[in-house]
Amino acid sequence: MENFEKKINNFVELLINFDKSIFKRNIFNPWSEFDESDISPEAPKIRAANLKKYLLNHKNASYVLIAESPSTGARYSGIAMTSEKVIYTNNLEYDYSSVKSTDKKYVYELTAKKVWDEILTNKENFVMWNAFAFNIHEKENRWFENPTNEELEQNLSLLNSFLSLYKNAKIITVGTTAKNALQILNFSNFESIRHPSNDFKKEFPEQFKRYIS
């Protein structure tokens, strides 16, 4: 456990210290940066501790779910595909206090809800990450810009570092864009399932179960 914890700490330090000047666009690193929407300058530390705890809790993950890039929920929780509402409605032991309190109800994200619904229903050990680690803030109030092929390649060392933590886990991409991202990066040994936000035929739960062996 101590050896794995050291690897997790090293990985999170890589995230925190990643040189984002290599990117041409406005990239936000939630584990080292904060802005006016955060509770204080301590917000990145909260997210880093959250991510460490999450990864340690999934030491023996059998499956890695890879999305393309972080959502708003991941930006504030520090955990891929994990929103405020998912944490609080499922009584998960993770911390969403890095964001300033508002009078709004818990923020809902369809992808986070559907993915966590399947994880909690199937009770398998999944760990989640993104092909591109950071938020891309290209336009005001927009956190959902897609990474370019160049940005994916510049981020490849982080993706490889993450996957090295779970060498025996089966990789499953969530959505076509995540699938394309891994193909661009020359990954071949993975499965792909429909993105829940585009699941018009309601195939996501069935596809999710299909790849659990």
Protein Blocks (a to p, Z undefined) as FASTA:
>chain_A
ZZmmmmmmmmmmmmmmpcfklpmbdcddfklgccfkbmblklmmmmmmmmmmmmmmmmma
cbdcddfbdcfklmmnopahiafklmmmnopabdfklbccdfbdcdddfklmmmmmmmmm
nopacddddfblbdcdfbghiakbccdfklmmmmmmmmmmmmmmmmmbccddedjklmmm
mmmnopabdcddddfklmmnopmmmmmmmmmZZ
